[in-house]
Amino acid sequence: DDSMEKRMEFNKPWDFVNLKIWDIWDHFWSFDFSKPTIIWLDFENLLDIATLTTIVSTLSYLKENDILILSLPLWMRDKTTYVNQWNAEFWESLKNGDFSWVNYPKLVYKTVYDKLSDTVARSKPWIQFEQLYHMKYADQIPMLTIGWILLSESCKPDLSRALSALWYINKTEVPTDIDLPTLTTKEKTYLDKNLHLIRSGGLGLAGLPFELTQSQLDNYLLYYKYYPNYQEGIV
């Protein structure tokens, strides 16, 4: 998005990130893939054949111990058109031909995973296609993010030891549901101030001075370090 270039530059997390505003496919060939590589494809449209082809094409550039991350939306306004498109393009993934929005995250996962794992098995048989995480969350709209590593056999023991210390690793087909509450500054300050009481059991859901579900509270305890901070001021 050219209109947000300054904002993206200002908010990039590390100085070594070289931010480029361009169509990736115009410059993909110039990337140095001999270096350790992480590719994160963040799509704006729901999964279709064109998107799946892009994902598979990207996989061909990756080598041992590189990482591929995908983010895909799980919602759209024109649902009827998309359901018809899915039934036409991905009918093989449906046992009875019926599309279900409830099962849509599972359908997306299975369609992408089956295609990528089959591609790796055929084109890079010496590499293991190892899943790192699989999460569902709401970023304005519901999103699904999945990450894999193209793991070499020699690195598997070291990776297993490293991953054993990371609680957010998810290698299953069921996504981790990150259901973070929308909090005011006052509510967030209250939770942060009382984290020790909540963790120790001294303050429970019923004792909070505002409404939260147990899932929202549990997720906040997991992800509070990464929760956005907003500052209020008087001008």
Disulfide bonds with the S-S distance in Angstrom:
none
